[in-house]
Amino acid sequence: MPALTITAKGQLTFRKEILQHLGLKHGEKIKLDLIPGGKCIIQAVKRTGGMRAFIGCLANKTKKVLNIEEINEATQKAWAKK
């Protein structure tokens, strides 16, 4: 089990392999669930995405042009995941 060192400012640095395991990148957030006995559960906070991310997600990656029905379906699926 990896051990973390607390800095003088009360900060922790996670090793790269831990961040990869959690699916986290620079600037993303984690959630701590505190449980009895001085223990906690660490989880990655789910990314919300947002419309800006949705609109730009396929930029320069496809040549397919979507019609309005396909755009509406993709939008509904993206919002349903929230």
DSSP file (Angstrom, degrees, kcal/mol; ACC not computed):
  #  RESIDUE AA STRUCTURE BP1 BP2  ACC     N-H-->O    O-->H-N    N-H-->O    O-->H-N    TCO  KAPPA ALPHA  PHI   PSI    X-CA   Y-CA   Z-CA
    1    1 A M              0   0    0      0, 0.0     2,-0.1     0, 0.0     0, 0.0   0.000 360.0 360.0 360.0 126.3    0.0    0.0    0.0
    2    2 A P        -     0   0    0      0, 0.0     2,-0.4     0, 0.0     0, 0.0  -0.411 360.0-145.0 -68.2 139.9    1.5    3.4   -1.0
    3    3 A A        -     0   0    0     -2,-0.1     2,-0.3     2,-0.0     0, 0.0  -0.846   8.6-149.8-104.3 143.8    2.2    5.8    1.8
    4    4 A L        -     0   0    0     -2,-0.4     2,-0.4    10,-0.0    10,-0.1  -0.862   7.3-137.5-112.7 147.4    1.8    9.6    1.3
    5    5 A T        -     0   0    0     -2,-0.3     8,-0.5     8,-0.3     2,-0.4  -0.888  14.0-135.8-106.0 133.5    3.7   12.3    3.1
    6    6 A I        -     0   0    0     -2,-0.4     6,-0.2     6,-0.1     2,-0.0  -0.744  21.2-138.1 -87.9 130.1    2.0   15.4    4.4
    7    7 A T    >   -     0   0    0      4,-2.6     3,-2.0    -2,-0.4    -1,-0.0  -0.251  30.4 -97.8 -78.5 172.7    3.8   18.7    3.6
    8    8 A A  T 3  S+     0   0    0      1,-0.3    -1,-0.1     2,-0.1    -2,-0.0   0.762 127.1  55.7 -61.1 -25.6    4.2   21.6    6.1
    9    9 A K  T 3  S-     0   0    0      2,-0.1    -1,-0.3     0, 0.0    -3,-0.0   0.413 122.3-107.5 -87.1   1.7    1.2   23.2    4.3
   10   10 A G  S <  S+     0   0    0     -3,-2.0     2,-0.3     1,-0.3    -2,-0.1   0.729  74.2 138.8  81.0  21.8   -1.0   20.1    4.9
   11   11 A Q        -     0   0    0      2,-0.0    -4,-2.6    -6,-0.0     2,-0.4  -0.678  40.3-148.9-102.2 154.7   -0.9   19.0    1.3
   12   12 A L        -     0   0    0     -2,-0.3     2,-0.5    -6,-0.2    -6,-0.1  -0.917   3.0-150.0-118.1 147.3   -0.5   15.5   -0.2
   13   13 A T        -     0   0    0     -8,-0.5     2,-0.4    -2,-0.4    -8,-0.3  -0.980  13.4-150.8-117.1 122.0    1.1   14.5   -3.5
   14   14 A F        -     0   0    0     -2,-0.5   -10,-0.0   -10,-0.1    -2,-0.0  -0.725  21.2-115.4 -91.0 138.9   -0.3   11.4   -5.1
   15   15 A R    >>  -     0   0    0     -2,-0.4     4,-2.1     1,-0.1     3,-0.7  -0.304  28.4-108.5 -68.2 157.3    2.0    9.3   -7.3
   16   16 A K  H 3> S+     0   0    0      1,-0.3     4,-2.5     2,-0.2     5,-0.2   0.875 117.8  54.6 -55.3 -42.9    1.3    9.1  -11.0
   17   17 A E  H 3> S+     0   0    0      1,-0.2     4,-1.9     2,-0.2    -1,-0.3   0.828 107.5  50.7 -65.8 -30.5    0.1    5.5  -10.8
   18   18 A I  H <> S+     0   0    0     -3,-0.7     4,-2.0     2,-0.2    -1,-0.2   0.922 110.7  48.4 -70.4 -44.1   -2.4    6.4   -8.1
   19   19 A L  H  X>S+     0   0    0     -4,-2.1     5,-2.9     1,-0.2     4,-0.8   0.898 112.0  49.8 -61.8 -40.6   -3.8    9.2  -10.2
   20   20 A Q  H ><5S+     0   0    0     -4,-2.5     3,-0.6     3,-0.2    -1,-0.2   0.905 108.3  53.0 -64.5 -40.9   -4.0    6.9  -13.2
   21   21 A H  H 3<5S+     0   0    0     -4,-1.9    -1,-0.2     1,-0.2    -2,-0.2   0.885 112.8  44.1 -61.2 -38.8   -5.8    4.3  -11.1
   22   22 A L  H 3<5S-     0   0    0     -4,-2.0    -1,-0.2    -5,-0.1    -2,-0.2   0.581 112.6-121.2 -80.8 -10.4   -8.4    6.9  -10.0
   23   23 A G  T <<5 +     0   0    0     -4,-0.8     2,-0.3    -3,-0.6    -3,-0.2   0.823  61.9 148.8  73.9  31.6   -8.7    8.3  -13.6
   24   24 A L      < -     0   0    0     -5,-2.9     2,-0.3    -6,-0.2    -1,-0.2  -0.733  28.9-170.6-105.3 149.1   -7.6   11.7  -12.5
   25   25 A K    >   -     0   0    0     -2,-0.3     3,-2.2     1,-0.1     0, 0.0  -0.801  47.4 -59.2-124.8 170.2   -5.6   14.4  -14.3
   26   26 A H  T 3  S+     0   0    0     -2,-0.3    -1,-0.1     1,-0.3     3,-0.1  -0.207 122.7  16.0 -50.8 131.6   -4.1   17.7  -13.2
   27   27 A G  T 3  S+     0   0    0      1,-0.3    -1,-0.3    -3,-0.0     2,-0.1   0.299  95.6 122.1  88.5  -9.5   -6.7   20.1  -11.7
   28   28 A E    <   -     0   0    0     -3,-2.2    -1,-0.3     1,-0.1     2,-0.3  -0.319  56.5-117.4 -82.7 172.5   -9.4   17.5  -11.2
   29   29 A K        -     0   0    0     16,-0.3    16,-2.3    -3,-0.1     2,-0.3  -0.745  15.1-154.2-116.9 155.8  -11.0   16.7   -7.8
   30   30 A I  E     -A   44   0A   0     -2,-0.3     2,-0.4    14,-0.2    14,-0.2  -0.869  13.0-139.1-119.9 159.4  -11.3   13.9   -5.4
   31   31 A K  E     -A   43   0A   0     12,-3.3    12,-2.3    -2,-0.3     2,-0.5  -0.966  10.1-154.2-119.1 134.8  -13.9   13.1   -2.8
   32   32 A L  E     -A   42   0A   0     -2,-0.4     2,-0.7    10,-0.2    10,-0.2  -0.943   2.0-162.9-109.9 124.3  -13.2   11.8    0.7
   33   33 A D  E     -A   41   0A   0      8,-2.5     8,-2.3    -2,-0.5     2,-0.4  -0.937  18.3-143.9-102.9 114.5  -15.8    9.9    2.6
   34   34 A L  E     -A   40   0A   0     -2,-0.7     6,-0.2     6,-0.2    -2,-0.0  -0.646  21.6-177.1 -82.4 130.3  -14.7    9.8    6.3
   35   35 A I  E  >  -A   39   0A   0      4,-2.8     4,-1.3    -2,-0.4     3,-0.4  -0.877  34.6 -79.8-125.2 158.1  -15.5    6.6    8.1
   36   36 A P  T  4 S+     0   0    0      0, 0.0     3,-0.3     0, 0.0    -1,-0.1  -0.058 106.6  44.9 -55.8 156.4  -15.0    5.6   11.7
   37   37 A G  T  4 S-     0   0    0      1,-0.2     3,-0.1     2,-0.0     0, 0.0   0.667 128.6 -69.9  85.4  18.0  -11.6    4.5   13.0
   38   38 A G  T  4 S+     0   0    0     -3,-0.4     2,-0.3     1,-0.2    -1,-0.2   0.777 100.2 128.9  71.7  26.3   -9.6    7.3   11.3
   39   39 A K  E  <  -A   35   0A   0     -4,-1.3    -4,-2.8    -3,-0.3     2,-0.3  -0.728  35.4-172.0-111.7 160.9  -10.2    5.9    7.8
   40   40 A C  E     -A   34   0A   0     -2,-0.3     2,-0.5    -6,-0.2    -6,-0.2  -0.982  20.8-131.5-147.3 159.3  -11.5    7.4    4.6
   41   41 A I  E     -A   33   0A   0     -8,-2.3    -8,-2.5    -2,-0.3     2,-0.5  -0.961  21.9-151.4-111.9 127.8  -12.5    6.3    1.1
   42   42 A I  E     +A   32   0A   0     -2,-0.5     2,-0.3   -10,-0.2   -10,-0.2  -0.868  20.8 170.4-103.2 130.1  -11.0    8.3   -1.8
   43   43 A Q  E     -A   31   0A   0    -12,-2.3   -12,-3.3    -2,-0.5     2,-0.3  -0.983  36.1-110.9-136.3 148.5  -13.0    8.6   -5.0
   44   44 A A  E     -A   30   0A   0     -2,-0.3     2,-0.4   -14,-0.2   -14,-0.2  -0.585  36.4-119.3 -72.7 138.1  -12.6   10.6   -8.2
   45   45 A V        -     0   0    0    -16,-2.3   -16,-0.3    -2,-0.3     2,-0.1  -0.668  34.9-110.0 -78.0 130.7  -15.3   13.3   -8.6
   46   46 A K        -     0   0    0     -2,-0.4     2,-0.2     1,-0.1    -1,-0.1  -0.361  31.1-116.4 -63.9 136.8  -17.2   12.6  -11.8
   47   47 A R        -     0   0    0      1,-0.1     3,-0.1    -2,-0.1    -1,-0.1  -0.535  16.8-156.2 -73.7 137.8  -16.6   15.1  -14.5
   48   48 A T        -     0   0    0     -2,-0.2     2,-1.7     1,-0.2    -1,-0.1   0.710  15.8-165.2 -89.0 -21.1  -19.7   17.1  -15.4
   49   49 A G        -     0   0    0      4,-0.1     4,-0.4     3,-0.0    -1,-0.2  -0.536  14.0-154.8  77.1 -88.6  -18.5   18.0  -18.9
   50   50 A G     >  -     0   0    0     -2,-1.7     4,-1.9     1,-0.1     5,-0.1  -0.192  35.2 -71.3  96.0 166.7  -20.9   20.7  -19.8
   51   51 A M  H  > S+     0   0    0      1,-0.2     4,-3.1     2,-0.2     5,-0.2   0.862 127.7  58.5 -67.1 -36.7  -22.0   21.9  -23.2
   52   52 A R  H  > S+     0   0    0      1,-0.2     4,-1.9     2,-0.2    -1,-0.2   0.920 109.6  44.4 -60.8 -43.0  -18.7   23.5  -24.1
   53   53 A A  H  > S+     0   0    0     -4,-0.4     4,-0.9     2,-0.2    -1,-0.2   0.892 113.9  51.3 -66.5 -39.4  -16.9   20.2  -23.7
   54   54 A F  H >< S+     0   0    0     -4,-1.9     3,-0.6     1,-0.2     4,-0.4   0.926 110.6  47.6 -62.6 -45.7  -19.7   18.4  -25.6
   55   55 A I  H 3< S+     0   0    0     -4,-3.1     3,-0.4     1,-0.2    -1,-0.2   0.884 119.0  39.1 -64.9 -38.9  -19.5   20.8  -28.6
   56   56 A G  H >< S+     0   0    0     -4,-1.9     3,-1.2    -5,-0.2    -1,-0.2   0.465  87.7  95.8 -91.3  -0.3  -15.8   20.7  -28.9
   57   57 A C  T << S+     0   0    0     -4,-0.9    -1,-0.2    -3,-0.6    -2,-0.1   0.779  92.9  35.7 -66.2 -26.7  -15.3   16.9  -28.2
   58   58 A L  T >> S+     0   0    0     -3,-0.4     3,-2.3    -4,-0.4     4,-0.7   0.300  80.7 142.3-108.2   9.9  -15.2   15.9  -31.8
   59   59 A A  T <4 S-     0   0    0     -3,-1.2    -3,-0.1     1,-0.3    -4,-0.0  -0.298  83.2  -8.2 -56.8 126.9  -13.4   18.9  -33.2
   60   60 A N  T 34 S+     0   0    0      2,-0.2    -1,-0.3     1,-0.1     3,-0.1   0.661 115.4  95.2  60.4  20.5  -11.0   17.9  -36.0
   61   61 A K  T <4 S+     0   0    0     -3,-2.3     2,-0.3     1,-0.2    -2,-0.2   0.521  84.3  28.2-114.7 -10.0  -11.6   14.2  -35.2
   62   62 A T     <  -     0   0    0     -4,-0.7    -2,-0.2     2,-0.1    -1,-0.2  -0.989  49.9-153.8-148.8 155.2  -14.3   13.3  -37.7
   63   63 A K        +     0   0    0     -2,-0.3     2,-0.2    -3,-0.1    -1,-0.1   0.387  62.5 117.0-107.0  -0.1  -15.5   14.3  -41.1
   64   64 A K        -     0   0    0      1,-0.0     2,-0.5     0, 0.0    -2,-0.1  -0.487  55.7-147.3 -72.2 135.7  -19.1   13.2  -40.4
   65   65 A V        -     0   0    0     -2,-0.2     2,-0.3     0, 0.0    -2,-0.1  -0.910  14.3-142.8-102.7 128.0  -21.7   15.9  -40.5
   66   66 A L        -     0   0    0     -2,-0.5     2,-0.1     4,-0.0     0, 0.0  -0.675   5.7-136.8 -92.4 143.7  -24.6   15.3  -38.1
   67   67 A N     >  -     0   0    0     -2,-0.3     4,-2.2     1,-0.1     3,-0.2  -0.436  36.6 -95.8 -87.5 173.7  -28.2   16.2  -38.9
   68   68 A I  H  > S+     0   0    0      1,-0.2     4,-2.6     2,-0.2     5,-0.2   0.840 123.9  54.5 -62.5 -35.5  -30.4   17.9  -36.2
   69   69 A E  H  > S+     0   0    0      2,-0.2     4,-2.2     1,-0.2    -1,-0.2   0.911 110.0  46.8 -65.1 -41.3  -32.0   14.6  -35.1
   70   70 A E  H  > S+     0   0    0     -3,-0.2     4,-2.3     2,-0.2    -2,-0.2   0.884 112.7  49.8 -67.2 -39.0  -28.5   13.1  -34.5
   71   71 A I  H  X S+     0   0    0     -4,-2.2     4,-2.4     2,-0.2    -2,-0.2   0.928 111.4  48.7 -64.6 -45.1  -27.4   16.2  -32.6
   72   72 A N  H  X S+     0   0    0     -4,-2.6     4,-2.5     2,-0.2    -2,-0.2   0.899 111.7  49.8 -61.9 -41.3  -30.5   16.1  -30.4
   73   73 A E  H  X S+     0   0    0     -4,-2.2     4,-2.2     2,-0.2    -1,-0.2   0.922 112.0  47.3 -64.4 -44.2  -30.0   12.4  -29.7
   74   74 A A  H  X S+     0   0    0     -4,-2.3     4,-2.1     2,-0.2    -2,-0.2   0.895 112.5  50.4 -63.9 -39.8  -26.4   13.0  -28.7
   75   75 A T  H  X S+     0   0    0     -4,-2.4     4,-2.4     2,-0.2     5,-0.2   0.920 109.9  49.8 -64.3 -44.6  -27.4   16.0  -26.5
   76   76 A Q  H  X S+     0   0    0     -4,-2.5     4,-2.1     1,-0.2    -2,-0.2   0.904 111.0  49.3 -62.1 -41.9  -30.1   14.0  -24.7
   77   77 A K  H  X S+     0   0    0     -4,-2.2     4,-1.0     2,-0.2    -1,-0.2   0.900 111.1  50.1 -64.1 -40.2  -27.7   11.2  -24.0
   78   78 A A  H  < S+     0   0    0     -4,-2.1     3,-0.4     1,-0.2     4,-0.3   0.915 113.8  44.0 -65.6 -42.8  -25.1   13.6  -22.7
   79   79 A W  H >< S+     0   0    0     -4,-2.4     3,-1.1     1,-0.2    -1,-0.2   0.815 106.0  62.0 -72.6 -29.6  -27.6   15.3  -20.3
   80   80 A A  H 3< S+     0   0    0     -4,-2.1    -1,-0.2     1,-0.3    -2,-0.2   0.785  96.8  60.0 -66.8 -25.6  -29.1   12.0  -19.2
   81   81 A K  T 3<        0   0    0     -4,-1.0    -1,-0.3    -3,-0.4    -2,-0.2   0.651 360.0 360.0 -76.0 -15.0  -25.7   11.0  -17.8
   82   82 A K    <         0   0    0     -3,-1.1    -1,-0.2    -4,-0.3    -2,-0.1   0.491 360.0 360.0 -69.0 360.0  -25.7   14.0  -15.4
